[in-house]
Amino acid sequence: MFRPCIDLHEGKVKQIVGGTLSDAGARTNFVSAQSAAWFAELYRRDNLRGGHVIQLGSGNETEARAALAAFPGGLHLGGGVNAANARGWLDAGASHVIVTSWVFREGRVDWARLDELVQAIGKEKLVLDLSCRKRDGKYFVVTDRWQKFTDLEVNAATLQKFSAYCDEFLIHAVDVEGLCRGIDRELASMLGQFTPIPTTYAGGASSLADLEEVTKLGQGNVDLTIGSALDIFGGSGVKYADCVAFNRLHAK
């Protein structure tokens, strides 16, 4: 199934090349003239629930809150989330919060922080972001704007263990994110085989065929986010209307 997204950078809805985000900026594929709330209202109209709003750096909170208000209970919120502010984002309208960097310190999982977060909001409201890059033939979670490798490998054991702490996974294939050159089939296939909970894969989607393939590889457990290739984000590979039609056709 298709999951929508709203990526916020410097207060604007953008599509960026995943591995280029830093304090100096990012390689940008698209900057929208529309607000985050406009996209949220579009997703609400088409009943596209479970999309993610990601704050890429500071200066995005106003737009993020406007998006959540436009589609209460329909969107996940990520970016800068921690145990202290997670409840506030849920109160602002997020159905779930997405967390990655806060539960990793010095490249390792901080289990105390993860436990604190689950205690604060409950696992049913938490999405763990295990976005990853490939190194030495294996996938490792990356944090801090996808620049820092952790020691956590994304594999069957990791997915099983972390599923006890969250409701869903969000996993960007960072090496292909924003390039519109096709999905990472190896990663999508692995997720389909091993994830015990709903998972959203993002990265590289360039056609409706990619949506069909992720749906097949995911064995009913993996959804796909399409960003830069989508016509509402300036792309030419995929029509938003076709994604909506795909979901309606395959609705359970």
C-alpha positions as CSV (number, residue, x, y, z in Angstrom):
1,M,0.0,0.0,0.0
2,F,1.0,3.6,-0.5
3,R,1.8,5.8,2.5
4,P,2.1,9.6,1.9
5,C,4.8,11.9,3.4
6,I,5.4,15.5,4.3
7,D,9.1,16.2,4.6
8,L,9.9,19.6,6.2
9,H,13.2,21.4,5.9
10,E,13.7,25.1,6.8
11,G,9.9,25.5,7.2
12,K,9.0,24.3,3.7
13,V,7.8,21.1,2.2
14,K,10.7,19.6,0.3
15,Q,12.1,16.5,-1.2
16,I,15.8,16.1,-0.6
17,V,18.5,13.5,-1.5
18,G,18.7,11.5,1.7
19,G,22.5,11.2,2.3
20,T,23.2,15.0,1.8
21,L,21.4,16.5,4.8
22,S,23.8,18.5,7.0
23,D,24.0,21.8,8.9
24,A,25.1,23.4,5.6
25,G,21.8,22.4,3.9
26,A,20.9,19.6,1.5
27,R,20.7,18.6,-2.1
28,T,17.1,19.4,-2.9
29,N,14.9,17.9,-5.6
30,F,11.8,19.9,-4.9
31,V,10.5,22.8,-2.8
32,S,6.7,23.1,-2.7
33,A,4.8,26.4,-2.9
34,Q,2.1,24.7,-0.9
35,S,2.0,24.4,2.9
36,A,2.3,21.3,5.0
37,A,-1.4,21.7,5.9
38,W,-2.4,21.7,2.3
39,F,-0.8,18.3,1.8
40,A,-2.3,17.0,5.1
41,E,-5.8,18.1,3.9
42,L,-5.2,16.3,0.6
43,Y,-4.3,13.1,2.4
44,R,-7.3,13.4,4.7
45,R,-9.6,13.9,1.7
46,D,-8.3,10.7,0.1
47,N,-8.3,8.8,3.5
48,L,-4.5,8.1,3.3
49,R,-3.8,7.4,6.9
50,G,-0.4,6.6,8.5
51,G,1.7,9.0,6.4
52,H,4.7,10.6,8.1
53,V,5.5,14.2,8.8
54,I,9.3,14.5,9.3
55,Q,11.0,17.6,10.6
56,L,14.5,17.7,9.0
57,G,16.2,20.0,11.4
58,S,15.0,23.0,13.3
59,G,12.5,25.7,12.1
60,N,9.7,23.3,11.1
61,E,7.5,23.1,14.2
62,T,4.9,25.6,13.1
63,E,4.3,23.8,9.8
64,A,4.3,20.4,11.5
65,R,1.7,21.4,13.9
66,A,-0.5,22.9,11.2
67,A,-0.3,19.6,9.3
68,L,-1.3,17.6,12.3
69,A,-4.2,20.0,13.0
70,A,-5.4,19.6,9.4
71,F,-5.5,15.7,9.7
72,P,-6.0,14.9,13.4
73,G,-5.1,11.3,14.1
74,G,-4.1,10.6,10.5
75,L,-0.4,11.3,10.5
76,H,2.8,10.2,12.3
77,L,5.2,12.9,13.5
78,G,9.0,12.5,13.5
79,G,12.1,14.7,14.0
80,G,13.4,15.8,17.4
81,V,11.0,13.6,19.3
82,N,12.0,12.5,22.9
83,A,10.3,11.4,26.1
84,A,9.7,14.9,27.2
85,N,7.8,16.2,24.1
86,A,6.3,13.0,22.7
87,R,3.0,13.4,24.5
88,G,2.7,17.0,23.3
89,W,2.9,15.9,19.7
90,L,0.2,13.3,20.3
91,D,-1.9,15.9,21.9
92,A,-1.3,18.1,18.8
93,G,-2.9,15.5,16.6
94,A,-0.3,12.9,15.7
95,S,-1.5,9.3,15.8
96,H,2.1,8.1,16.5
97,V,5.5,9.7,17.1
98,I,8.5,8.5,15.2
99,V,11.8,8.3,17.0
100,T,15.4,7.4,16.0
101,S,18.3,9.5,17.1
102,W,17.1,10.0,20.6
103,V,17.2,6.3,21.4
104,F,20.8,6.0,20.1
105,R,23.8,7.5,21.9
106,E,27.4,7.2,20.8
107,G,26.3,4.7,18.1
108,R,24.5,2.3,20.4
109,V,20.9,1.7,21.6
110,D,20.1,3.5,24.8
111,W,17.7,1.0,26.3
112,A,16.9,3.2,29.3
113,R,15.7,6.0,27.0
114,L,13.6,3.5,24.9
115,D,12.0,2.2,28.0
116,E,11.3,5.7,29.2
117,L,9.6,6.6,26.0
118,V,7.4,3.5,26.0
119,Q,6.5,4.2,29.6
120,A,5.6,7.8,28.6
121,I,3.3,7.1,25.7
122,G,2.8,3.3,25.2
123,K,4.3,1.1,22.5
124,E,1.0,1.5,20.5
125,K,1.9,5.1,19.8
126,L,5.5,4.7,18.9
127,V,7.1,4.2,15.5
128,L,10.8,3.3,15.5
129,D,12.8,4.7,12.6
130,L,15.4,2.2,11.7
131,S,16.5,4.0,8.5
132,C,19.7,2.4,7.3
133,R,22.7,2.5,5.0
134,K,24.7,-0.4,3.6
135,R,28.3,-1.1,4.8
136,D,30.3,-4.3,4.2
137,G,27.2,-6.0,2.7
138,K,25.0,-5.3,5.8
139,Y,22.5,-2.7,6.6
140,F,23.1,-0.5,9.7
141,V,20.8,2.0,11.3
142,V,22.0,5.6,10.7
143,T,21.1,8.6,12.9
144,D,21.8,12.3,13.2
145,R,20.3,13.2,9.8
146,W,21.4,9.9,8.4
147,Q,25.1,10.8,8.7
148,K,26.2,8.7,11.7
149,F,26.4,4.9,11.5
150,T,25.3,3.0,14.6
151,D,26.4,-0.5,15.5
152,L,22.8,-1.8,15.1
153,E,22.4,-4.1,12.1
154,V,18.9,-4.3,10.5
155,N,18.2,-8.0,10.3
156,A,15.6,-10.6,11.4
157,A,16.8,-10.6,15.1
158,T,16.7,-6.7,15.3
159,L,13.2,-6.5,13.8
160,Q,11.9,-9.2,16.2
161,K,13.5,-7.6,19.3
162,F,12.5,-4.0,18.6
163,S,8.9,-5.0,17.6
164,A,8.3,-5.5,21.4
165,Y,8.8,-1.7,21.9
166,C,6.7,-0.2,19.1
167,D,3.7,-0.3,16.8
168,E,5.4,0.1,13.5
169,F,8.8,0.6,11.8
170,L,9.7,3.3,9.4
171,I,12.8,2.4,7.3
172,H,14.4,4.7,4.7
173,A,16.9,3.1,2.4
174,V,19.1,6.1,2.7
175,D,21.6,5.2,-0.1
176,V,18.8,5.4,-2.7
177,E,16.6,8.0,-0.9
178,G,15.6,10.9,-3.3
179,L,17.4,9.5,-6.3
180,C,14.3,8.1,-8.2
181,R,16.4,5.2,-9.5
182,G,14.3,2.4,-8.1
183,I,13.9,0.7,-4.7
184,D,16.4,-1.3,-2.8
185,R,14.9,-4.7,-3.5
186,E,17.2,-6.5,-1.2
187,L,16.1,-4.4,1.8
188,A,12.4,-4.5,0.9
189,S,12.5,-8.3,0.5
190,M,14.3,-8.7,3.8
191,L,11.7,-6.6,5.5
192,G,8.9,-8.6,4.0
193,Q,10.4,-11.8,5.2
194,F,11.2,-10.8,8.7
195,T,9.2,-7.8,10.0
196,P,6.6,-9.0,12.6
197,I,4.8,-5.6,12.6
198,P,3.6,-3.1,10.0
199,T,6.6,-1.4,8.3
200,T,6.9,1.5,5.9
201,Y,9.8,1.4,3.4
202,A,10.9,4.6,1.8
203,G,13.7,5.3,-0.8
204,G,14.2,5.3,-4.5
205,A,10.7,4.6,-5.7
206,S,10.3,5.8,-9.3
207,S,7.2,4.2,-10.7
208,L,3.9,2.6,-9.9
209,A,5.7,-0.7,-10.6
210,D,7.8,-0.1,-7.5
211,L,4.6,0.2,-5.5
212,E,3.4,-3.1,-6.9
213,E,6.8,-4.7,-6.2
214,V,7.1,-3.5,-2.6
215,T,3.5,-4.7,-2.0
216,K,4.5,-8.2,-3.3
217,L,7.9,-8.3,-1.6
218,G,6.5,-7.1,1.6
219,Q,4.1,-10.0,1.9
220,G,1.3,-7.7,3.2
221,N,3.5,-6.2,5.9
222,V,5.4,-3.5,4.1
223,D,4.0,-0.3,2.7
224,L,5.8,2.2,0.4
225,T,6.3,5.9,0.6
226,I,6.9,7.7,-2.7
227,G,8.5,11.1,-2.6
228,S,10.5,12.8,-5.3
229,A,9.0,10.7,-8.2
230,L,5.5,11.8,-7.3
231,D,3.8,14.5,-9.4
232,I,2.6,16.5,-6.3
233,F,6.3,16.8,-5.4
234,G,7.4,17.9,-8.9
235,G,8.1,14.3,-10.1
236,S,7.1,12.7,-13.4
237,G,7.4,9.0,-12.6
238,V,4.2,8.5,-10.5
239,K,0.8,10.2,-10.4
240,Y,-0.6,10.8,-7.0
241,A,-4.1,9.9,-8.3
242,D,-2.7,6.5,-9.3
243,C,-1.4,5.8,-5.8
244,V,-4.8,6.7,-4.3
245,A,-6.5,4.4,-6.9
246,F,-4.0,1.6,-6.0
247,N,-4.9,1.8,-2.3
248,R,-8.6,1.7,-3.0
249,L,-8.2,-1.3,-5.2
250,H,-6.1,-3.2,-2.7
251,A,-8.0,-2.0,0.5
252,K,-8.4,-4.9,2.9
